Amino acid sequence: MPIRKAVFPVAGLGTRLLPATKSQPKEMLPVGCKPVVQYVVEEMIEQGLDKFLFVTGRKKRSIEDHFDDDPELAVRLGDSAIGEVDYAAAGVEFYYVRQRRPAGNADAVRQAREFVGDESFAVGFGDTIIASPRTPGVVGRMMESHVQRGAAATIAVWEVPHAEIYKYGVVAPQGEADDDFAIADIVEKPPVEAAPSCLAVAARYIFSPEIFAAIDEIEPGVGGELWLTDAIRVLIQRGAEVRCTRLASDEVRYDIGTPLTYYRAFADFALADREFGAAFRAYLEDKLA
């Protein structure tokens, strides 16, 4: 059965980006001329997915508004484009469920149990952009591997500097870690000296429905939250196949989690803008001179 559904956990508080996120979701911060979450949705559409569930929370209503049709705006603009996919024409469907209190990314995914039913599904964090010039992109490659291997979970990973590995979920490969490989373990935010590799989770997953029973078994971990890494460890301990797909060298992960990472993402996408990128580059060169 082809994978058609994706889940977007977007209920996080975004406290590291205060005060910008005091009254708006961090997923709605603009990067260039689009909000962060729009890039994530368009990435999934490009990989053939068309049924999307947002796991929202308090102060996240603007995400729902953003993906609604806007007849008044359409009348005012006429035939002018507003810079997004025609979701209705693309057959894309949006659904929403609320996570009543932030309890970790595993709890957010658990809210999707009824939505996905007995199908495998993708998970994309709404505050992380993966820019890829490739076809298929990393999610497309993950889906191919997941189906072909009959995996319970397939995880996108990227190589990070050893000194920064404590910030991420980290995998322990089984043998050679090539473009697609099985793992023996995964751990959330390990101390640098105890990290099993420098391959960090890149905020994209494919899960079979087995993940829900695994989430039900775990206890709160780092920070008192329920973590997907702990649920994935349950799958591994049960003998299930868990695999990873590497980001390619020309694919870039942007985590919109701190002011500095946000500034970097905004600058890169602004410089790549077809209409205004050259003028923005000239401005920066003049400013830095």
Residue pairs with C-beta under 8 A, 6 or more apart in sequence:
1 119
1 120
2 48
2 147
3 48
3 49
3 119
3 120
3 121
3 122
3 143
3 146
3 147
3 206
4 48
4 49
4 50
4 51
4 119
5 49
5 51
5 52
5 53
5 115
5 116
5 119
5 121
5 122
6 44
6 49
6 51
6 52
6 53
6 121
6 122
6 123
6 124
7 52
7 53
7 55
7 108
7 109
7 112
7 115
7 116
7 121
7 122
7 123
7 124
8 37
8 40
8 41
8 52
8 53
8 54
8 55
8 123
8 124
8 125
8 126
9 55
9 99
9 105
9 108
9 109
9 123
9 125
9 126
10 25
10 27
10 37
10 54
10 55
10 56
10 57
10 60
10 63
10 126
10 127
11 55
11 56
11 57
11 60
11 98
11 99
11 102
11 108
12 26
12 57
12 102
12 127
13 21
13 102
14 21
14 25
14 26
14 127
15 21
16 257
16 258
16 259
17 26
17 29
17 256
17 257
17 258
17 259
17 262
20 26
20 29
21 29
23 59
24 59
24 62
25 37
25 59
25 60
25 62
25 63
26 36
26 127
26 256
26 257
27 35
27 36
27 37
27 60
27 63
27 126
27 127
27 256
28 35
28 36
28 37
28 62
28 63
28 66
29 35
29 36
29 256
29 262
30 36
30 266
31 39
31 129
31 254
31 256
31 262
31 265
31 266
31 269
32 266
32 269
32 270
32 272
32 273
33 83
33 273
34 83
34 84
34 269
35 66
36 126
36 127
36 129
36 256
36 265
37 63
37 66
37 126
37 127
38 66
38 84
39 129
39 131
40 124
40 125
40 126
40 128
40 129
41 52
41 67
41 85
42 84
42 85
43 124
43 129
43 130
43 132
43 137
43 139
44 52
44 122
44 124
44 139
45 85
45 90
45 92
46 137
46 140
47 122
47 136
47 137
47 139
47 140
47 143
48 140
48 143
49 122
49 139
50 90
50 91
50 92
50 93
51 92
51 93
51 95
52 92
52 93
52 94
52 95
53 95
53 96
53 97
53 112
53 115
53 116
54 60
54 63
54 64
54 94
54 95
54 96
54 97
54 126
55 97
55 98
55 99
55 108
55 109
55 111
55 112
56 63
56 64
56 96
56 97
56 98
56 99
57 98
57 99
57 100
57 101
57 102
63 126
64 94
64 96
67 87
67 94
69 88
73 82
85 92
87 94
95 115
97 111
97 112
97 115
98 111
99 107
99 108
99 111
102 225
103 225
103 226
104 220
104 221
104 223
104 225
104 226
104 227
105 125
105 225
105 226
105 227
105 228
106 215
106 218
106 225
106 226
106 227
106 228
106 230
106 231
107 215
107 225
107 226
109 123
109 207
109 211
109 215
109 228
110 212
110 215
110 216
110 226
112 121
113 209
113 212
116 209
117 209
118 209
119 209
120 146
120 147
120 206
120 207
120 208
120 209
121 206
121 207
122 139
122 142
122 143
122 204
122 205
122 206
123 204
123 205
123 206
123 207
123 228
124 139
124 203
124 204
125 203
125 204
127 255
127 256
127 257
128 202
128 203
128 204
128 253
128 254
128 255
128 256
129 253
129 254
129 256
129 265
130 137
130 138
130 139
130 156
130 202
130 203
130 204
130 247
130 251
130 252
130 253
130 254
131 251
131 252
131 254
131 268
132 138
132 247
132 248
132 250
132 251
132 252
133 250
133 251
134 248
134 250
134 251
136 143
136 144
137 251
138 156
138 202
138 204
138 245
138 247
138 248
138 251
139 156
139 204
139 206
141 180
141 245
142 154
142 155
142 156
142 204
142 205
142 206
142 245
143 154
143 206
145 151
145 154
145 180
145 243
145 245
146 154
146 206
146 208
146 243
149 241
149 243
150 241
151 206
151 208
151 240
151 241
151 242
151 243
152 207
152 208
152 210
152 211
152 235
152 240
152 241
152 242
153 205
153 206
153 207
153 208
153 210
153 211
153 232
153 235
153 240
153 242
153 243
154 205
154 206
154 242
154 243
154 244
154 245
155 171
155 183
155 186
155 201
155 202
155 204
155 205
155 232
155 242
155 243
155 244
155 245
156 201
156 202
156 203
156 204
156 205
156 244
156 245
156 246
156 247
157 171
157 199
157 200
157 201
157 202
157 244
157 245
157 246
157 247
158 199
158 200
158 202
158 246
158 247
158 251
158 253
159 198
159 199
159 200
159 246
160 167
160 168
160 198
160 199
160 200
161 198
162 192
162 195
162 198
163 192
165 190
165 192
165 195
165 198
165 200
166 189
166 190
166 191
166 192
166 195
167 189
167 200
168 189
168 200
168 201
169 186
169 187
169 188
169 189
169 200
169 201
169 227
169 228
169 229
170 186
170 187
170 190
170 195
170 196
170 197
170 198
170 199
170 200
170 201
171 183
171 185
171 186
171 196
171 197
171 199
171 200
171 201
171 244
172 183
172 184
172 185
172 186
172 187
172 196
172 197
173 181
173 182
173 183
173 184
173 197
173 199
173 244
174 181
174 182
174 183
174 184
175 181
175 182
177 197
177 199
177 244
177 246
178 246
179 245
179 246
179 248
180 243
180 244
180 245
180 246
181 243
181 244
182 241
182 242
182 243
182 244
183 236
183 242
183 243
183 244
184 236
185 196
185 233
185 236
186 201
186 229
186 232
186 233
186 236
186 242
187 194
187 195
187 196
187 229
187 233
188 221
188 222
188 227
188 229
188 230
189 222
190 196
199 244
199 246
201 229
202 247
202 253
203 253
203 255
205 228
210 235
210 240
211 228
211 231
211 232
211 235
214 231
214 232
214 234
214 235
214 238
215 226
215 228
215 231
217 231
217 234
218 226
218 227
218 230
218 231
218 234
219 226
219 230
220 226
221 227
221 229
221 230
232 242
235 242
236 242
247 253
252 268
254 261
254 264
254 265
254 268
255 261
256 262
256 265
267 284
270 276
270 277
270 280
271 277
271 280
271 281
271 284
273 280
